[in-house]
Amino acid sequence: MIIKRSFFVACILCSIHLNTLAQKNWREVISVEQVCEYYPEVVKGMLNQFDLDHQGLEKVKTANDSGHIVEACKYLLEYYKNGDNAQDLRREAPLRTTKTDADADTILNNVFIIQNVRGKVAYGADGHRDWYYKGPNNDREWAWLSNRHSQLSKVFSTYLETGNPKYAEYIDLFLRDFIIKSMPYPEAKGSESIWRGLEVAARAKVWSRIFYGLINDQYIAPSTQLFMLSSLPYHAHYNRNFHSGNNWLTMEISALATIAAYFPEYKDAEAWMAYSIDTMTASMKEQVYPDGVQTELTSHYHNVALSNFELFKEICDLAGQSLPEYYNQTLEKMYSYIAHVVRPSGYRILNNDGDRGSDRDHILQGAKKFDRPEWEYIATNGKSGKKPSDGPSYFYPWAGHFVSRSGFDTQAHWSFFDMGPWGSGHQHNDKLHISVAAYDRDLLVDAGRFAYTGVVAEKFRPFARSTAGHNALLIDHKGQEAGPTHALEPLGKNDFKISSDMDYASGSFDRFTAIAGVAKHIRAIFYVRGEFWVVVDRIITDRPRTIDALWHWHPENNVVRNRRVVKTNNAHGNLAVIPISKKRYKLELVKGQEEPEIQGWYSPEYNIFGPNTASIYRTEISATTNLVWLLLPSESQSPKVKAKVLEENEQEVRIEVKSKEKTWTLTIPFMNSEGAVVTEN
């Protein structure tokens, strides 16, 4: 797509007009006549972006060709007001009332809550809001997200619900403020808060809903509508020419398609749509593995990509544009993933950079869309839908994500084992991490993401990404380095096993920071369904090492120590970590530590964090060694069990776990699923 240079020259000239207009109050630029008087180059550039031969724009073309710019603009707005396109976005004007909403009123005071942090955006000397304000934590993310204009969506919905004019008037002035202040468009890839890809993409979607939703509303000034029509081609140009990859691409290209579909009158709309389809379908192949998992391997951003892939399909459907069949098939696979790995509580995996949000509504939406009642069964814990014929454990071989479950009820055991590559974005150094939940309670957890920039990130970001923030091993006090970003082939049958009574999986990692010599960690997970997990850590080394085995507990657990055993003492839902190996450990419980290093902190959502307990088992090894752990869940108090290593060699370990009623003998290979066996007496 090419936007004519005069369009951008108009932007520069506009800045000159802005200086002149400073003597006027830009807030008073309301009418078409005023826009044409004070922003003639902007109006000229805007009209030049339209295909004036488009059906319905005949009057606009005649007036424009005759030099009657005011009339051309009025005819253009009349076209949109009376048009029949974007029927799904048009809304009836609400009945006028004085009803209010507290959350929306907070926004009307320019107090925005961005990623759980409240900040008030001040006005500058020119009367415009400070669109570069980074919030109270000096966080660039705060500035970026406030420029996505999601706050307008809340005010917009409140206006439609209440009919109170003050909400529409706020939207009107907010948009006029922003668009005028955002001039001139830089025509370059940027990283600042106004002209950055994700913000540009988000605004295009929000503005489209507001433009058509309020097209005939008396409280939206004609000037604001013209400013929106003048700025949307900038947004399209940015997303067309400066988009990124991975989940960013899905957001940016779906925004480009949004403008193309809802504003087909722009000269380049057809080219935008064609480019969008080619780019989005190619990207889907690149960023979604054949098993349906997005390559960043972050459940949070998997959903971001899925939502935007879906939005793109909806836009194409509305525009009458067809997509390849594999596009639908991939959407279904992406839904299948979130349905099968969800916790019994409905919350998604917390891994890499992500938040511990609920996936229940997403799964139910997918179940309805693709007629998959078994997903509904999982999401509702069996209250509705159809019980799956497979499972309850699932393995995704390209992602390397292994989820073990005892069933689909709310009290079921659940674990997540990360065997996969590092990921194509938002990575943590956490290969072989395991999370555990049981009896409707999170027990062993990932540390979370805390924040990306600002004071919170400066303090906690290195910990969040480090091995030290995960249930893994440190070797000589060192964590993992980055691993391979992508899987070149799926893991095979040798790496996992799922049967009616047990699950097995194993993986390895050998890239540790500043480690001399040979240091390789192999971890095998063995789950006896409905009973317990056994974790086997094999450290292959050519010299003595110090090993720290880390187990991080969800902060809502009451964690206690009983000699070598660390367990929870909750009224309902418990877990004990029991070392089986006959090793000498120095055991330490750390909570909310800041010095000499960060340890014992947990972040379920961006900018939300607090202390949690990390149990650290430290031992000295002189040569290749196996560490064996029993993870014993219980509904109430931990039952008494005895566990011991019966035999270990270069290929496997055999252990015995004995309770009052049963005795289990487990053969746990280090790297060979075929040999994984459990017998029960």
C-alpha positions as CSV (number, residue, x, y, z in Angstrom):
1,M,0.0,0.0,0.0
2,I,1.2,3.5,-0.8
3,I,-0.1,6.6,0.8
4,K,0.8,9.7,-1.3
5,R,3.6,11.9,0.1
6,S,1.2,14.9,0.1
7,F,-0.7,13.1,2.8
8,F,2.3,13.2,5.1
9,V,3.3,16.7,3.9
10,A,-0.2,17.7,5.1
11,C,0.8,16.4,8.5
12,I,3.8,18.6,8.7
13,L,1.9,21.6,7.5
14,C,-0.7,20.8,10.1
15,S,1.8,21.3,12.9
16,I,2.3,24.9,11.6
17,H,-1.5,25.4,11.8
18,L,-1.4,24.0,15.3
19,N,0.9,26.8,16.4
20,T,-1.4,29.4,15.0
21,L,-4.3,27.6,16.5
22,A,-2.7,27.8,19.9
23,Q,-4.1,31.3,20.1
24,K,-7.5,29.7,19.7
25,N,-9.0,27.0,21.9
26,W,-8.7,23.7,20.0
27,R,-11.5,22.4,22.1
28,E,-13.8,24.8,20.3
29,V,-13.1,23.3,16.9
30,I,-16.4,21.6,16.5
31,S,-18.0,22.3,13.2
32,V,-17.0,21.2,9.7
33,E,-16.4,24.8,8.8
34,Q,-13.9,25.2,11.7
35,V,-12.0,22.1,10.8
36,C,-11.7,23.3,7.2
37,E,-10.6,26.7,8.3
38,Y,-7.9,25.7,10.9
39,Y,-6.8,22.3,9.4
40,P,-7.2,22.8,5.6
41,E,-4.2,20.5,4.8
42,V,-5.5,17.8,7.1
43,V,-8.9,17.9,5.4
44,K,-7.4,17.9,1.9
45,G,-5.2,15.0,2.8
46,M,-8.1,13.1,4.3
47,L,-10.3,13.5,1.2
48,N,-7.4,12.4,-1.0
49,Q,-7.4,9.1,0.8
50,F,-10.9,8.3,-0.4
51,D,-11.9,6.6,-3.6
52,L,-14.4,9.3,-4.5
53,D,-15.7,7.0,-7.3
54,H,-16.9,4.6,-4.7
55,Q,-20.7,4.2,-4.9
56,G,-22.5,6.7,-2.7
57,L,-19.7,9.3,-2.7
58,E,-20.8,11.0,-5.9
59,K,-21.7,14.2,-4.1
60,V,-18.5,14.2,-2.2
61,K,-16.5,13.9,-5.5
62,T,-18.5,16.7,-7.2
63,A,-18.0,19.1,-4.3
64,N,-14.4,18.2,-3.9
65,D,-13.6,18.6,-7.6
66,S,-15.3,22.0,-7.5
67,G,-13.2,23.1,-4.6
68,H,-16.1,23.2,-2.2
69,I,-14.3,21.4,0.6
70,V,-16.8,22.2,3.4
71,E,-19.6,20.8,1.3
72,A,-17.5,17.7,0.4
73,C,-16.9,17.0,4.1
74,K,-20.6,17.4,5.0
75,Y,-21.5,15.1,2.2
76,L,-18.9,12.6,3.4
77,L,-20.4,12.6,6.9
78,E,-23.9,12.3,5.5
79,Y,-22.8,9.2,3.6
80,Y,-21.6,7.6,6.8
81,K,-24.6,8.6,8.8
82,N,-27.1,7.2,6.3
83,G,-25.0,4.3,4.9
84,D,-25.8,0.7,5.4
85,N,-22.2,-0.6,6.0
86,A,-21.0,-1.7,9.4
87,Q,-24.5,-2.6,10.6
88,D,-23.0,-4.8,13.3
89,L,-21.3,-1.7,14.9
90,R,-24.2,0.8,14.6
91,R,-26.1,1.5,17.8
92,E,-29.4,3.2,18.6
93,A,-29.0,6.5,20.5
94,P,-29.9,5.8,24.1
95,L,-32.6,7.6,26.0
96,R,-31.1,10.6,27.8
97,T,-30.8,10.1,31.6
98,T,-28.7,11.4,34.4
99,K,-27.6,7.9,35.5
100,T,-23.9,7.4,36.3
101,D,-21.4,4.7,36.7
102,A,-18.6,5.0,39.3
103,D,-15.9,3.3,37.3
104,A,-16.7,5.4,34.2
105,D,-16.7,8.5,36.3
106,T,-13.2,7.7,37.5
107,I,-12.1,7.7,33.8
108,L,-13.9,11.0,33.3
109,N,-11.5,12.5,35.9
110,N,-8.6,11.2,33.7
111,V,-7.8,8.5,36.2
112,F,-7.0,5.4,34.3
113,I,-6.3,2.0,35.8
114,I,-3.8,0.3,33.6
115,Q,-2.6,-3.2,34.5
116,N,-3.8,-2.8,38.0
117,V,-2.1,0.5,38.6
118,R,-4.1,3.7,39.0
119,G,-2.7,6.9,37.5
120,K,-4.1,10.4,36.7
121,V,-3.1,11.9,33.4
122,A,-2.4,15.6,33.7
123,Y,-3.0,18.3,31.1
124,G,-0.1,20.3,29.6
125,A,0.2,24.0,28.9
126,D,-1.5,23.5,25.5
127,G,-4.6,22.0,27.1
128,H,-3.8,18.5,25.8
129,R,-3.4,15.5,28.0
130,D,0.1,14.2,28.5
131,W,-0.1,11.1,26.3
132,Y,3.4,10.1,27.3
133,Y,2.7,9.9,31.0
134,K,4.1,6.6,32.3
135,G,2.0,6.3,35.4
136,P,3.1,6.4,39.1
137,N,5.6,3.6,38.6
138,N,7.4,5.3,35.7
139,D,6.4,2.2,33.6
140,R,6.5,2.5,29.8
141,E,3.8,-0.2,29.7
142,W,1.4,2.1,31.5
143,A,1.9,4.8,28.8
144,W,1.6,2.3,26.0
145,L,-1.6,0.7,27.3
146,S,-3.3,4.0,28.1
147,N,-2.8,4.9,24.4
148,R,-4.7,1.9,23.3
149,H,-7.9,3.7,24.4
150,S,-9.5,0.7,26.1
151,Q,-10.8,3.2,28.6
152,L,-13.0,4.6,25.9
153,S,-14.6,1.3,25.5
154,K,-15.8,1.4,29.1
155,V,-17.1,5.0,28.7
156,F,-18.8,4.0,25.4
157,S,-20.6,1.1,26.9
158,T,-21.6,3.2,29.9
159,Y,-23.1,5.8,27.6
160,L,-25.1,3.3,25.8
161,E,-26.3,1.8,29.1
162,T,-27.1,5.1,30.8
163,G,-27.8,7.7,28.1
164,N,-26.0,10.3,30.2
165,P,-24.6,12.8,27.7
166,K,-21.4,13.5,29.8
167,Y,-20.0,10.1,28.7
168,A,-20.4,10.8,25.0
169,E,-19.1,14.3,25.5
170,Y,-16.0,12.9,27.2
171,I,-15.4,10.5,24.3
172,D,-15.8,13.4,21.8
173,L,-13.2,15.7,23.5
174,F,-10.9,12.8,24.3
175,L,-10.6,11.8,20.7
176,R,-10.2,15.3,19.4
177,D,-7.5,15.9,22.0
178,F,-5.6,12.8,21.1
179,I,-5.8,13.1,17.3
180,I,-4.8,16.7,17.2
181,K,-1.9,16.0,19.7
182,S,-0.8,12.9,17.8
183,M,-0.1,15.0,14.6
184,P,2.1,14.7,12.6
185,Y,2.1,11.0,11.8
186,P,5.9,10.1,11.8
187,E,5.6,7.5,9.0
188,A,8.2,5.3,10.8
189,K,8.2,2.4,13.1
190,G,8.2,3.7,16.6
191,S,8.5,2.7,20.3
192,E,7.0,5.7,22.0
193,S,3.5,5.6,23.5
194,I,1.5,7.1,20.7
195,W,2.9,5.6,17.5
196,R,3.8,2.0,18.4
197,G,2.3,-1.1,16.7
198,L,0.1,-2.5,19.5
199,E,-1.3,0.9,20.4
200,V,-2.0,1.8,16.8
201,A,-3.7,-1.6,16.3
202,A,-5.9,-1.4,19.4
203,R,-7.0,2.2,18.7
204,A,-8.1,1.2,15.2
205,K,-10.5,-1.4,16.6
206,V,-11.8,0.8,19.4
207,W,-12.3,3.8,17.1
208,S,-14.2,1.7,14.5
209,R,-16.7,0.7,17.1
210,I,-17.1,4.2,18.4
211,F,-17.2,5.9,15.0
212,Y,-20.2,3.8,13.8
213,G,-21.7,3.3,17.3
214,L,-22.0,7.1,17.7
215,I,-22.3,8.1,14.0
216,N,-25.7,9.7,14.5
217,D,-25.2,10.9,18.1
218,Q,-25.7,14.6,18.7
219,Y,-22.9,14.7,21.3
220,I,-20.2,13.7,18.9
221,A,-18.9,16.8,17.0
222,P,-18.6,16.6,13.2
223,S,-15.0,17.8,13.7
224,T,-14.2,14.7,15.7
225,Q,-15.7,12.4,13.1
226,L,-13.6,14.1,10.4
227,F,-10.5,13.9,12.6
228,M,-11.1,10.1,13.0
229,L,-11.5,9.7,9.3
230,S,-8.3,11.6,8.7
231,S,-6.3,9.6,11.2
232,L,-7.5,6.0,10.4
233,P,-5.4,5.9,7.2
234,Y,-2.3,6.7,9.3
235,H,-3.2,3.7,11.5
236,A,-3.7,1.5,8.5
237,H,-0.4,2.6,6.9
238,Y,1.5,1.9,10.2
239,N,0.0,-1.6,10.6
240,R,0.6,-2.4,6.9
241,N,4.2,-1.3,6.8
242,F,5.6,-1.5,10.3
243,H,4.0,-4.6,11.9
244,S,6.0,-7.1,13.9
245,G,5.7,-10.9,14.2
246,N,4.2,-13.4,16.6
247,N,1.2,-12.3,18.6
248,W,2.0,-8.7,17.8
249,L,1.4,-9.5,14.1
250,T,-2.0,-11.0,14.9
251,M,-3.1,-7.8,16.6
252,E,-1.7,-5.4,14.0
253,I,-2.9,-7.2,10.9
254,S,-6.3,-7.8,12.4
255,A,-6.5,-4.1,12.9
256,L,-5.5,-3.4,9.3
257,A,-8.3,-5.7,8.2
258,T,-10.7,-3.9,10.5
259,I,-10.1,-0.6,8.8
260,A,-10.2,-2.2,5.3
261,A,-13.5,-4.0,6.1
262,Y,-15.3,-1.2,7.8
263,F,-14.0,1.6,5.7
264,P,-14.0,0.2,2.1
265,E,-14.2,3.7,0.8
266,Y,-10.5,4.3,1.3
267,K,-8.5,4.0,-1.9
268,D,-6.2,1.3,-0.5
269,A,-8.9,-0.7,1.4
270,E,-8.9,-3.5,-1.1
271,A,-5.1,-3.7,-1.1
272,W,-5.1,-3.6,2.7
273,M,-7.5,-6.6,2.9
274,A,-5.5,-8.6,0.4
275,Y,-2.3,-8.0,2.2
276,S,-4.0,-8.9,5.5
277,I,-5.2,-12.2,4.3
278,D,-1.9,-13.2,2.8
279,T,0.1,-12.1,5.9
280,M,-2.2,-13.5,8.5
281,T,-2.6,-16.9,7.0
282,A,1.2,-17.1,6.4
283,S,1.8,-16.0,10.0
284,M,-0.6,-18.6,11.4
285,K,1.5,-21.3,9.8
286,E,4.7,-19.8,11.2
287,Q,3.5,-19.1,14.8
288,V,1.2,-22.0,15.6
289,Y,2.6,-25.5,15.9
290,P,0.8,-28.4,14.3
291,D,-0.5,-29.4,17.7
292,G,-2.2,-26.0,18.0
293,V,0.0,-24.2,20.5
294,Q,1.3,-20.7,19.7
295,T,5.1,-20.7,19.5
296,E,5.7,-18.3,22.3
297,L,4.6,-21.1,24.6
298,T,2.9,-18.7,27.0
299,S,-0.7,-19.6,27.7
300,H,-1.6,-15.9,28.2
301,Y,-0.3,-14.9,24.7
302,H,-1.6,-18.0,23.1
303,N,-5.0,-16.6,24.0
304,V,-4.0,-13.2,22.6
305,A,-3.1,-14.7,19.3
306,L,-6.2,-16.9,19.3
307,S,-8.5,-13.9,19.9
308,N,-7.0,-11.9,17.1
309,F,-7.0,-14.9,14.7
310,E,-10.7,-15.2,15.5
311,L,-11.4,-11.5,15.1
312,F,-9.7,-11.6,11.7
313,K,-11.9,-14.5,10.6
314,E,-15.0,-12.6,11.8
315,I,-13.9,-9.5,9.8
316,C,-13.2,-11.6,6.7
317,D,-16.7,-13.2,7.0
318,L,-18.3,-9.8,7.3
319,A,-16.4,-8.6,4.2
320,G,-17.2,-11.7,2.2
321,Q,-13.6,-12.8,2.1
322,S,-12.8,-16.5,2.3
323,L,-9.9,-18.1,4.2
324,P,-8.2,-21.4,3.7
325,E,-9.7,-24.4,5.4
326,Y,-6.7,-24.9,7.5
327,Y,-7.3,-21.5,9.1
328,N,-10.5,-22.9,10.8
329,Q,-8.8,-26.1,11.6
330,T,-6.0,-24.3,13.4
331,L,-8.5,-22.2,15.4
332,E,-10.1,-25.4,16.5
333,K,-6.7,-26.8,17.5
334,M,-5.9,-23.7,19.5
335,Y,-9.1,-24.0,21.4
336,S,-8.4,-27.7,21.9
337,Y,-5.2,-26.8,23.7
338,I,-6.6,-24.4,26.2
339,A,-9.5,-26.8,26.9
340,H,-7.2,-29.7,27.6
341,V,-4.6,-28.0,29.7
342,V,-6.9,-25.9,31.9
343,R,-6.7,-26.3,35.6
344,P,-9.8,-27.9,37.3
345,S,-10.5,-24.4,38.7
346,G,-10.9,-23.0,35.2
347,Y,-7.6,-21.0,35.4
348,R,-5.0,-21.3,32.6
349,I,-1.4,-22.4,33.0
350,L,0.7,-19.6,34.5
351,N,3.9,-20.0,32.5
352,N,6.5,-17.6,30.9
353,D,5.1,-14.0,30.7
354,G,1.5,-14.4,31.5
355,D,-1.3,-13.9,34.0
356,R,-3.2,-16.5,35.9
357,G,-6.6,-15.7,34.3
358,S,-9.6,-17.9,33.8
359,D,-10.0,-19.7,30.5
360,R,-13.5,-21.1,31.3
361,D,-15.5,-18.6,29.2
362,H,-13.0,-19.0,26.3
363,I,-13.4,-22.8,26.3
364,L,-17.1,-22.6,26.5
365,Q,-17.1,-20.2,23.5
366,G,-14.9,-22.6,21.6
367,A,-17.1,-25.6,22.5
368,K,-20.1,-23.9,21.1
369,K,-18.4,-22.6,18.0
370,F,-16.9,-26.0,17.1
371,D,-19.6,-28.2,18.5
372,R,-17.2,-29.9,21.0
373,P,-19.3,-30.9,24.0
374,E,-16.3,-32.6,25.6
375,W,-14.6,-29.2,26.0
376,E,-17.8,-28.0,27.7
377,Y,-17.6,-31.0,30.1
378,I,-14.0,-30.1,31.0
379,A,-14.7,-26.4,31.5
380,T,-17.8,-27.1,33.7
381,N,-16.2,-29.9,35.7
382,G,-18.7,-32.4,34.3
383,K,-21.8,-30.3,35.0
384,S,-22.7,-30.2,31.3
385,G,-21.4,-31.4,28.0
386,K,-20.1,-34.8,27.2
387,K,-17.4,-36.7,29.0
388,P,-14.2,-36.9,26.8
389,S,-13.4,-40.3,25.4
390,D,-9.7,-39.6,25.9
391,G,-7.6,-38.1,28.7
392,P,-7.8,-37.0,31.4
393,S,-4.1,-36.3,30.8
394,Y,-2.8,-34.7,27.6
395,F,0.5,-34.1,25.9
396,Y,1.3,-31.5,23.2
397,P,4.4,-32.8,21.5
398,W,5.5,-29.7,19.6
399,A,5.0,-27.4,22.6
400,G,6.4,-30.0,25.0
401,H,3.5,-29.3,27.4
402,F,2.4,-32.3,29.5
403,V,-0.6,-32.0,31.7
404,S,-1.5,-34.8,34.1
405,R,-5.0,-35.1,35.8
406,S,-6.9,-37.5,37.9
407,G,-10.2,-36.5,36.4
408,F,-12.3,-33.5,35.4
409,D,-14.0,-32.6,38.7
410,T,-13.2,-29.6,40.7
411,Q,-11.2,-31.6,43.3
412,A,-9.0,-33.3,40.6
413,H,-5.2,-33.5,40.7
414,W,-3.5,-31.5,38.0
415,S,0.1,-30.9,37.0
416,F,1.9,-29.1,34.3
417,F,5.4,-30.2,33.1
418,D,7.4,-28.0,30.7
419,M,9.5,-30.2,28.4
420,G,9.5,-27.9,25.4
421,P,11.7,-25.3,23.7
422,W,12.4,-21.9,25.2
423,G,9.7,-20.2,23.0
424,S,9.6,-17.5,20.3
425,G,8.8,-14.7,22.8
426,H,8.1,-13.8,26.4
427,Q,10.4,-16.5,27.6
428,H,11.5,-17.6,31.0
429,N,14.5,-19.8,31.8
430,D,12.4,-22.5,33.2
431,K,12.7,-25.8,31.3
432,L,11.6,-28.8,33.3
433,H,9.5,-26.7,35.7
434,I,6.4,-28.4,37.2
435,S,3.3,-26.8,38.6
436,V,0.8,-28.7,40.8
437,A,-2.8,-28.1,41.9
438,A,-5.2,-30.4,43.7
439,Y,-8.5,-30.3,45.6
440,D,-9.4,-26.9,44.1
441,R,-6.1,-25.3,45.3
442,D,-2.9,-24.2,43.6
443,L,0.0,-25.7,45.4
444,L,3.3,-25.5,43.5
445,V,3.5,-22.5,41.2
446,D,5.5,-20.5,38.7
447,A,6.6,-17.0,40.0
448,G,4.7,-15.1,37.3
449,R,5.7,-12.1,35.3
450,F,5.5,-9.1,37.8
451,A,6.0,-6.2,35.2
452,Y,8.0,-5.5,32.1
453,T,9.3,-2.0,32.8
454,G,9.2,0.6,35.6
455,V,10.2,0.3,39.2
456,V,8.4,-3.1,39.8
457,A,10.3,-4.6,36.8
458,E,13.6,-3.2,37.9
459,K,13.3,-5.0,41.1
460,F,11.5,-8.3,40.2
461,R,11.9,-8.8,36.4
462,P,15.2,-10.7,36.6
463,F,13.8,-13.0,39.2
464,A,10.6,-13.6,37.2
465,R,12.5,-14.8,34.2
466,S,15.2,-16.7,36.1
467,T,15.3,-20.4,36.9
468,A,15.3,-19.3,40.6
469,G,11.6,-18.3,40.2
470,H,10.6,-21.8,39.1
471,N,10.3,-25.3,40.4
472,A,13.6,-26.5,38.9
473,L,17.3,-26.9,39.8
474,L,20.2,-24.5,40.3
475,I,23.6,-26.0,39.6
476,D,26.4,-24.3,41.5
477,H,23.9,-21.5,42.3
478,K,23.5,-20.9,38.5
479,G,20.3,-21.0,36.5
480,Q,19.5,-21.9,32.9
481,E,20.5,-19.9,29.9
482,A,18.2,-19.4,27.0
483,G,17.4,-22.6,25.1
484,P,16.3,-23.2,21.5
485,T,13.4,-20.9,20.6
486,H,11.5,-23.3,18.4
487,A,10.9,-27.0,18.1
488,L,12.1,-28.4,14.8
489,E,10.2,-31.7,15.3
490,P,7.7,-33.0,17.9
491,L,8.7,-35.0,20.9
492,G,8.1,-38.7,20.4
493,K,6.7,-41.7,22.2
494,N,10.0,-42.2,23.9
495,D,9.4,-39.0,25.8
496,F,6.0,-39.6,27.3
497,K,3.5,-42.3,28.2
498,I,-0.2,-42.0,29.2
499,S,-2.1,-45.1,30.4
500,S,-5.2,-45.6,32.5
501,D,-3.3,-45.8,35.8
502,M,-0.2,-43.6,35.2
503,D,1.6,-40.9,33.3
504,Y,5.2,-40.5,32.5
505,A,7.3,-37.8,30.8
506,S,11.0,-36.8,30.8
507,G,13.1,-34.1,29.4
508,S,16.6,-32.7,29.7
509,F,18.6,-29.4,29.7
510,D,22.3,-28.7,29.7
511,R,22.7,-24.9,29.2
512,F,23.6,-23.3,32.5
513,T,25.0,-19.9,33.0
514,A,28.8,-19.7,33.5
515,I,29.1,-23.4,34.3
516,A,32.5,-25.1,33.7
517,G,32.6,-28.7,32.5
518,V,29.7,-31.1,32.0
519,A,26.4,-30.2,33.7
520,K,23.1,-31.8,32.5
521,H,19.8,-32.0,34.2
522,I,17.4,-34.8,33.3
523,R,13.9,-34.7,35.0
524,A,11.4,-37.5,34.8
525,I,7.8,-37.1,36.1
526,F,5.8,-40.2,37.1
527,Y,2.1,-39.6,38.1
528,V,0.2,-42.5,39.7
529,R,-3.3,-41.5,38.8
530,G,-5.4,-40.3,41.7
531,E,-2.5,-40.9,44.2
532,F,0.8,-39.0,43.9
533,W,3.7,-37.8,41.7
534,V,7.3,-38.9,41.8
535,V,9.9,-36.5,40.4
536,V,13.3,-37.9,39.5
537,D,16.2,-35.4,38.9
538,R,19.3,-36.8,37.4
539,I,22.3,-34.5,37.4
540,I,25.1,-35.7,35.0
541,T,28.4,-34.0,36.0
542,D,32.1,-34.4,35.6
543,R,32.9,-32.7,38.9
544,P,31.5,-31.9,42.3
545,R,28.5,-29.6,42.3
546,T,26.2,-27.7,44.6
547,I,22.6,-28.4,43.8
548,D,19.6,-26.3,44.9
549,A,16.2,-28.0,44.3
550,L,13.5,-25.3,44.4
551,W,9.8,-25.7,45.2
552,H,7.6,-22.6,45.2
553,W,4.3,-22.6,47.0
554,H,1.2,-20.6,46.2
555,P,0.9,-17.8,48.9
556,E,-2.5,-19.0,50.1
557,N,-0.9,-22.1,51.5
558,N,0.2,-22.5,55.1
559,V,3.6,-24.0,54.5
560,V,5.3,-25.9,57.3
561,R,8.5,-28.0,57.8
562,N,8.7,-31.4,59.4
563,R,12.4,-32.3,59.4
564,R,13.2,-33.1,55.7
565,V,9.5,-32.8,54.6
566,V,7.9,-29.5,53.5
567,K,4.1,-29.6,53.3
568,T,1.0,-27.5,53.6
569,N,-1.2,-27.4,56.6
570,N,-4.5,-26.2,55.0
571,A,-8.0,-27.0,56.1
572,H,-8.6,-28.4,52.6
573,G,-6.2,-29.3,49.9
574,N,-2.6,-30.2,50.8
575,L,0.6,-31.3,49.3
576,A,3.8,-32.7,50.9
577,V,7.2,-32.6,49.2
578,I,9.1,-35.6,50.5
579,P,12.7,-36.3,49.6
580,I,13.2,-40.0,48.9
581,S,16.9,-40.0,48.1
582,K,19.2,-40.6,51.0
583,K,21.0,-37.3,50.6
584,R,22.0,-34.8,53.2
585,Y,20.1,-31.5,52.5
586,K,20.4,-28.1,54.0
587,L,16.7,-27.1,53.9
588,E,15.6,-23.4,54.0
589,L,12.2,-21.8,53.7
590,V,12.4,-18.4,52.2
591,K,9.5,-15.9,52.0
592,G,9.6,-12.3,50.7
593,Q,13.4,-12.1,50.6
594,E,15.0,-9.1,49.0
595,E,18.7,-9.4,50.1
596,P,21.1,-10.8,49.1
597,E,18.8,-11.7,46.2
598,I,15.1,-11.8,45.4
599,Q,13.4,-15.0,46.4
600,G,10.0,-16.1,47.6
601,W,7.7,-13.8,45.6
602,Y,4.7,-14.5,43.4
603,S,2.8,-12.5,40.8
604,P,-0.6,-13.8,39.5
605,E,-1.1,-10.7,37.4
606,Y,0.8,-7.9,35.9
607,N,1.7,-5.4,38.7
608,I,0.2,-7.6,41.4
609,F,2.6,-9.5,43.5
610,G,3.4,-10.5,47.1
611,P,5.5,-12.9,49.1
612,N,5.2,-16.6,48.9
613,T,7.2,-19.5,50.4
614,A,10.1,-21.1,48.5
615,S,11.5,-24.3,50.0
616,I,15.1,-24.7,48.9
617,Y,16.8,-28.1,49.3
618,R,20.6,-27.7,49.0
619,T,22.9,-30.7,48.7
620,E,26.5,-31.3,47.6
621,I,27.2,-34.0,45.0
622,S,30.6,-35.4,44.0
623,A,29.5,-37.1,40.8
624,T,26.5,-38.0,38.7
625,T,23.6,-38.2,41.1
626,N,19.8,-38.9,41.2
627,L,17.5,-36.9,43.5
628,V,14.0,-38.5,44.0
629,W,11.0,-36.6,45.3
630,L,7.5,-37.8,46.3
631,L,4.8,-35.1,45.8
632,L,1.9,-36.4,47.9
633,P,-1.4,-34.6,47.6
634,S,-4.2,-35.0,50.2
635,E,-7.7,-33.7,50.7
636,S,-7.0,-33.0,54.4
637,Q,-4.0,-34.0,56.5
638,S,-1.2,-35.8,54.7
639,P,-1.5,-39.6,55.1
640,K,1.5,-41.5,56.5
641,V,3.5,-43.1,53.8
642,K,6.9,-44.7,53.5
643,A,8.9,-44.3,50.4
644,K,12.3,-45.6,49.4
645,V,14.6,-46.2,46.5
646,L,14.8,-49.9,45.8
647,E,17.4,-49.7,43.0
648,E,19.1,-47.2,40.7
649,N,21.4,-47.6,37.7
650,E,22.4,-45.7,34.6
651,Q,19.0,-46.1,32.9
652,E,16.4,-45.9,35.7
653,V,15.4,-45.9,39.3
654,R,12.9,-48.2,41.1
655,I,11.1,-47.0,44.1
656,E,8.5,-48.2,46.6
657,V,5.7,-46.2,48.1
658,K,3.7,-47.8,50.9
659,S,0.6,-46.5,52.6
660,K,-1.6,-48.4,55.1
661,E,-3.7,-49.9,52.4
662,K,-1.5,-50.1,49.3
663,T,2.1,-50.6,48.1
664,W,3.2,-49.3,44.8
665,T,6.4,-50.2,43.0
666,L,7.5,-47.8,40.3
667,T,10.1,-48.2,37.6
668,I,11.1,-44.8,36.4
669,P,13.4,-44.6,33.4
670,F,15.4,-41.4,32.9
671,M,14.7,-41.1,29.2
672,N,12.7,-44.1,28.0
673,S,8.9,-44.1,28.4
674,E,8.5,-47.8,27.4
675,G,10.1,-48.9,30.6
676,A,7.8,-46.8,32.8
677,V,5.8,-49.2,34.9
678,V,3.8,-49.2,38.1
679,T,2.5,-52.2,40.0
680,E,0.1,-52.0,42.9
681,N,-0.3,-54.5,45.8
